């Protein structure tokens, strides 16, 4: 079968059972768009900005077990996409980005809409390809999908010059792929697993610390089984929320910069720490030197060997796929009795319960001004904890993480590693397309929502009934909080004094807009919004502009050096 490069691209996407491609057309990808038009198996979603395309593909991937796919043109098309690519890279999200390129003969000639896509994206992709021969195209796409979803997932970019998409060759899609230089380790080393079991059984003050790797590897059920088998306390990172049920009594809350008092204290004072699919990020453990002041034995499970002992030296490294290693751990524990020191564990839980008694997430529930925490709590109640929640970046992101109790994996989508404002709305579009009929909420701030607000047009075109929960405090809230606490109340450029009327703006795009200004109206507005199954509802909540996110660990400080709310 002889096909053009453009036809090959579409056939490859069909072979990979791609449901949606998020993109924006341009000159160098017109042959590919022409072939998209001629078929109906792969659906294209036209966004309004290339950053939105990649974030939407990202949201689709995070909420499913599938690879997200984006299609952009050369030059400004691909540079607009770089922020979304870097976002996915930092959070290890499986994606394939197909970019157009100027004709092969023009590369390096400063041609119209030419950029060095491979060079620009190299630092923020798992791998990238520039296709120079149409005969290599099908195999390259197969490699891209294999790389994106195997091992530690990540975005892979395929750059296709326009002449390659027009050239012809015989088409055959590889059934399997083997790459000599790339062989992720799946099974954990049995000797290391035995050492880990011994440490867990001997532990007096154990702690389980689980990150996004648990969700990406679909290991949440196996983690829950192990945690209950051991009876240990467990904490999740921001990226790991939903990896263990938040309503379970063994869950001590999120840890880190805005984690709970009990999670941070337990993390700091444990004597044996089991880290699962996490990377000891600076926002998680604070200052590594402070963290090392308390001696502890650390077991670290991760599929990426470069993540182990990167920031914190570990005692028992286990390289392997998280579910495989957890299975082996559980079996070996059962064979060895499966219990730690029960007397010591009882005392440890007593100490944790004392820390819990701080009630570090309390806030003024009698306020006559809407408190953001109250909005998130009501969002949780109204949706019964079943919503897919996407957030942008800032105070609203932390309040969503603290007050929405995620009991299931793949329900919480946020930009954790890169901290990308503008992520929430397009990511929610991808989630809604992946889960039609399910409640999808975008929790955002008045700064973040304006970064990609043009995607309200995409929502209208594809009739996406998202619920936008805008926590509007009139400031770049997290910037203002830091300026208040660490910069002498000098609010340099953090006040947003020319905000649009968001209700009218939403209505101008053909959606429903609601302004909510009183605490007594919060629950009713949310109920009304979620009853509108076919409408995008933009809820503009006027919240307390002085409210800060607590607890808080200042950058460079240790986990136990938390700033608690003024009431504590």
C-alpha positions, 0 to 999 in steps of 0.5 A: 500500500503506497501512501503519502506521509500525511496519510501515514500519520493518520493511519498510525494514529488510527492504529494506536486507537487515538480518539482525539487530536487537539490542534491548530492548523497552519501551512506546514501541516495542511497535508495532515489536516487534509487527511484528517478531514477525509476520515472519521475515526480520529476526531480533531478538536480545534483549540484557540491557542497551541498552548491550549492544545497541549494542555487539553491533550495533557488533561485527556492523558491524566484522566485516562490511561491513554496517550494524549495527542496534539498537532501544531504547525511550525514556527510560532505554532510549536513555540506556543506549544512549548509551555504545555510540553514542559508542563507534561514533561515535569509531571511525567504525562504520556503525550505525543506532539506532532509538529509541522516543519518547513520543507527539508531543503529549507531547514537552516535557511531561516525560512518563513515560520522556521524554528529549530523545533528539536533544539528548542524542545530537547530539554523538555521532552522525553525524546524528539524526532526530526523525520528526514525520510518518509520511509521512516515515518511509521516506525518513528510514530510507533517509537513515539507512542512506545516511549511516551507510555513506557517506563517513566512516561513523558511527552515525545515530539515528532517534527515532520517537514512539509515535503515529508508529509507530501512524499509517498512510500509503502506503508507498514505499521510495526506491530512491536518496537524494540530499542537497544538503548531503551529498556526500562526495568519492570521487576524490582531486585528481589534482594532489595525487596527483602531488605525493604521488608526487613526494615518495614517489619522492624520499624517503630515510627514508619511512614509511607510517602506516595507520589504521582508515580502511583497514579501514572502506573495505575497502582492505587489499589495495590498501594491501598492493599499494602498500606492496610496490610501494614497499618502504617500512616500514609501521605500523598504529594500534590501529584499523588492525591487520589493515589490513596483514599483521602477519607481513609483513617490511615491517610494523614493528608498531603505533605509539603509546602502547604501540607498538613501539620500531621503529615509534615511532622510524621514525615520528618520524625519517622524512622523508616520511610517507604517512598513510592513513585515520588521524587523528594521534590523541594516543595515536598521535603523543604530543605534537604539538610533539615530533612536529614537531621533526623536519622531514618532508613529510606526505601525508594521505589521508582521506575526511573533510576535517575530519580533515586538518591537525586535529592535525598540519599536512600538506603534501599533503592528499588528500580522497577514498575510500582505495581510490580514491586508493590505486589512483590513487597506484599507477598514477601510481607505476608510470608514474613507475618506481615506486621511491624512492631504493633506496640510501637505502631500504636504509640506512633499513631497516638503521636500522630493523633496529637498532631492531628489535634492541631486542626491545621486546616481550620478557618473562620466559618462565621465570616461574612465574606466568602472564604475560599476554603468554604467554596471548595468544601461545598464543591466537594459536598455538592459533587459527592467527591465524584468530580474530575477537578482541574486547577490552575496554579496559585492559592486556589490550587492549594485550597483545592488540594487541601479541601477536596477529598480525592478518594480515587486516582485520576480525578485531580489534574494540576500542573505540579512540577512546572506550575503553569498558569492557564493549565486549568481550562484547556486541561478540563476540556480534555478531561470532559471529552474523555469523560462525557457526562461526568462532572468536571470542575475547573478551580481557578483564579482571576489571574490564571483563567485569563491566560487561556480564557479564549478556550471558552470558544472551544468549549462552545464549539464542542458543547463542553459543559464544564463548571468553572469555579473562579475564586476571585480575590482581585490579586495574584493571590500566591504572589500577594501572600509571599509579598505580605509575609516576606517582602514587607507588604510591598504588593509589587504588581500583584494587584489586578485592578482592571478585571473584566466582568466575568459573567458578561465575558462568559455570556459573550462566549455563549455560556452561563455566568453567575456572580456569587458574593455572599457565603449563604449563596455558595451552595445554591449556586454550585447546585444550580451549576451542576444541575445544568448538565448541558451548559458551561457555567462560569461561577465568579466567587468574590472571596476574601482578598486577605485570605492566605494558604496555611500551613506553609513552609517557606522556601529553604526551610524545613518541614517542621518549620511551618507557618500556621494560620494566625488562629493557631 
